[in-house]
Amino acid sequence: MMRIYFVSLLLLPLLSSAQEAPEVLQLKDYYLLVRQYHPIARQATLIKSRGEASVSEARGAFDPKLISAYNAKQFEDKNYYDIWDSYVEVPTLLNVDLKAGYERNSGIFLNRERNIPNDGLYYAGVSVPVGEGLFVNERAIGLKKGKLTREEMTIESEGVLNNLFLDANYAYWNWYEALEKQAIVRSNLDLVGVRFEGIRQGVLNGENAAIDSVETLIQVQQWTNYYQKAIVDFENSKLLLENFLWEEELDLNSHQPADGLESQIVALEFYTDFASSNHPDLRRLSIQAAKLDLDKRLNAEQIKPTINLNYNLLLSENNNLESTSFLSNNYKAGIDFSFPLFVRKERAKLKMANLKRQENDLKINQKRRSVNNKVNQTYNKVIQVRDMIAQQQQMIENYEVMLNGERIKFNNGESSIFLINSRENKKLEAELKLIELISDYGRAIGELKWSSGILQTEIINSQ
């Protein structure tokens, strides 16, 4: 039974080589698939749409309004009054309201100020705030805040993508690590299987000691367990990767990750400078600061007195426009004035706006330092892992030299299977460690780009 197992074990490389070579899934292509199909990436698009909706909502404050009011009273067969007033009101960005309408009233008990010609009365007027609200008003501030909200939603969308791509990066390099480890463990298992068969035959022929076969069998059993674990780890890594790949036609069994190290890095200053200007969290806080500045302007404006000038031109069907002086006749005008004597509410709102602005400045300072330190940390990690990879490659070369020397000594009868296995295990452990370091390097590159905000920018610009 054991011999059948080893024969099938030796056939694994031949069977795998007969299969079609898997297609390489490059990291950049993987990112684009995540960007196109992942639900969170689609959610990020909806977040941007919410920003557009906020601008449309703010612009709604400038929509013209059609207003009509009708009141009537009938009692004991008497028409007390019929009052009908319809007009169009047009708000403007300068907070000047334009109005044009038609009024028609009748009745035996109609208030005398409502007496108008039988054919009704046309009017067109304007309302101008000369105190509070002429240039700085809620409608204009609301539109500016709506545009800032649109920009804020875009930045929030980019932040969501930045975090998504970081998690996707981890999954990709876990997949790479599991696949490479599985290949190395299987290759070594094939090797110790062949050696066990040779030692076993030597024992049967009296050329080797029986203890050598036991020593080699332990190696086979040990690496068989390693291989089983590598298979499970690889399958789990694919399941983790499938959390980010929603392309139904993509079969991971026919794909493999890119072989080798991820792209190189540039100077630290590039990442810190980019982060200070483009990191989503810092940009979002800057938008909040701009919104708070608008609130300050509006609250400062509300300290002014409210003075509204109203003027309406009146025209009936019998009037002649050329002979009518609207400055001395046929007009309705008025002025509204109000001002709180203590202005406590308005001053308190302005003070609160100043305090919120100061709080936001402190948040910006704290976040800027946090982002800068995170960039430095991840950059240091990348440099460290890169140096460790170079050192690990040299260690593997040295282990190979020692292993070859031990094999020569064994062939000369100066060594043992135990020492060869020991040298071999050390070399394989170093190779597995190298794979871990390469995966750590890929993850560290992703963390560096994520911490500086470059990760999502590169992927979005590559579409």
Helices and strands as residue ranges (DSSP letters): H 2-18, E 23-25, H 27-37, H 39-59, G 60-62, E 65-75, E 78-90, E 97-106, G 112-114, E 121-129, H 138-205, H 210-242, G 252-254, E 255-257, H 268-278, H 280-301, E 306-315, G 321-323, E 331-338, H 344-411, H 417-452, H 454-461
